[in-house]
Amino acid sequence: MTIEEEIRAIQEEMDRTQKNKATEHHLGKLKAKMARLKDELIKRAIASRGGGEGYSVKKSGDATVTLVGFPSVGKSTLINKLTDAHSEVGEYEFTTLDVIPGIMEYRQAKIQILDLPGLVKGASAGRGRGREVISVIRSCDLIVMIIDVFNYQHLKVLEDELYDAGIRINQRPPDVTITKLVKGGITITSTVELSMDHETIKTILGEYKIHNALVNIREDITADQLIDVIRGNRVYIPAITVVNKIDLVDKEQLKLFPKDALKISADMELNLDALREEIYNRLGFINIYLKPQGEQADMDEPLIMRKGCTVGDVCDRLHKDFRRKFRYARVWGNSAKHAGQRVGLDHQLEDGDILTIIIQK
């Protein structure tokens, strides 16, 4: 059997198997085997293309957003409306054959938006330059999935392709650590009650030839989440769903779409302000005000950073030598225990903080 045939056979067996406590162990093993085979399929697709060059995209701005969708859903029109880019627009498929970058300036933030070639079914295995497109998506900060108002069923295809490529949208990494050992078998500890039994966990680990390890689980997880932790090559990226070309249908048809999907018309510039606001909010920007030593803080032009950033991240943003020459920093604001608290590189900043960085002369 080829890998594709094995995957189909496993899927058919999973579809036939009733999901209950008695079959959990068997289904867990099948899921682990399927995930391993899909990874192998992607590796072979890459090898058959000789590795490929991929797309070279230089990141710029305060964050990077990718427009993802089937060909001809309006990505090129949208990036032209949102940014300073000029992406060719046409009423035929695969108008965009390369990555087109543009900058959207909104609420003092400079957001890089990338128009990618259309993603098609089979992209995760390399079809339609899918591997190159996915490599760009994996490194972005936010995915905007664009669906044609007449083809909402394409959303499931996009989600499946991203999932098979190891991209987890609107999820966070499972709170699980696996420490491999030389001997001693599998030891499982958990701080919560688990839906999955220990034998299923051990079976899944065994599928990846892990027979000696300490597994610490701090939240209830599924078999799929455990497989993601084992693989260790998954990325977790927030995503927005956008339904384009709403000017071509009536209001009754729009009610058929989920409420959390943004409905726009890039061509007619309908609801683009709402999209800009949603992109900004989902990127989780915070303002950090820099205060040179012995001077007043610059409260007019904040440094735009992302939620969860540290003093070290600010150093990296300001100059390549700041981290190497760093002595200490002082912080005023919500993240400080007291005004002017002395902190190190790992100190996590919050919105509105005032920061002074002291470096070696």
Summary of the structure (lengths in Angstrom):
residues: 361
radius of gyration: 23.7
end to end distance: 65.8
largest distance: 72.0
contacts: 1099
relative contact order: 0.11
helix: 35%
strand: 24%
